[in-house]
Amino acid sequence: MTYMNRTLIVILLIIILSFLLGIFVSRITFGPSNAERGGITDFSIETKAICEDIKNSTCYYKCHDEVFLILAGREISVYKNEDYVCHEEGWIDPRIKK
């Protein structure tokens, strides 16, 4: 083997070892904590009814639908419906468990 071939093989081995070392360190560093806090790729879409107490005689509760994108544990409002629904004073939200 010539000197040039040995040098190329040594450089190639150093590159491969550094790549493997990087993978090993990243798995140790980011592995366990990623499962606890959720990654950025964890997302869902949720629709919620948002209600306000306006305590008016014709419209005691004013509610509208809003769509949220939940990305890595944070809620981001994506769409807010402009149509409101009014409820009387004795209205009980069906989502509230007794």
N, C-alpha and C positions, 0 to 999 in steps of 0.2 A: 504494500500500500504506500502510496506516495504521501508526502506531507500535506498536500492540498486535500486529498480524500479524507485523511484523519481530521483535519480542521473542520471540514464540512460535516462530518459525522458528529463531532463534539458540539458544534453549534446547533445542529439539529436536535441532539439529545438535550441540550440546555433549554431549547425552546419547548420541547415536549414536557420536560420536567417542570418548567415554570408554569405552563398551562395547567398541568395536573395539580400543582401546588395552589394555583389560583382557584380552581374548582373546589379543592379540599377546604381551603380557608373560607370561601364564600358559603359553603354548606354549614360549616361550624358557626359562622357569624350570623347568617340570615335564616338558617333552618328552623330552629325552635321558636323564635320570636315571630316569624311570619305566620305560623299557625295560630298564635294567640291573638294577634291584632288584625289579622286578615290582610290579604294583599290588595293591591290596587285593582286587580282584575276581578275581585269579588264585587258584584253589583247586582241590584235588583230594581224593579220599577214598582212603585206603590201608589195607589190612589187613596186619598184621604178626604173626608168631609170636614171642612173647616167652618166652625160656627162662631158667631159673635152674638153677645147679649146686647140688643139695642133697646129692649124694654119699651117698645112703642105699642100702642093699643092695637094697631093692625098687624104688626110684625114684631113679635117678642124676641124670637131667635131668627137670625139671618144666616143661612148656610150656603156654601158653594163647594164644588169639588176642585181638588188640586192634585196634580200628578207630580210625584217626586222621584228623582233618580237617586238611589242610595248607592254611593260609591265609596268603598273603604270606610264604611261607618258614618259617612257624612250625608245629610239630606240636602239635595239640590233641587229647588223648585223648577220644573220644566214647563208646566202649563197650568194656568189658572183659568178656570171656567168663569165667564162673566155673568152667567145666569145664576141668580140667587133664588133660594127657596125659603119662604117665610113659614114659621111655625108659631102656634099660639102659646100662651103662657104655661099651660099644663103639659107641654110636650116633653117627653123623656127620650133621650138619645138611645136608640136600640142597641148601640154598641157597648153601652155601660152595663156591666154585669152587676146584679144585686147580690 
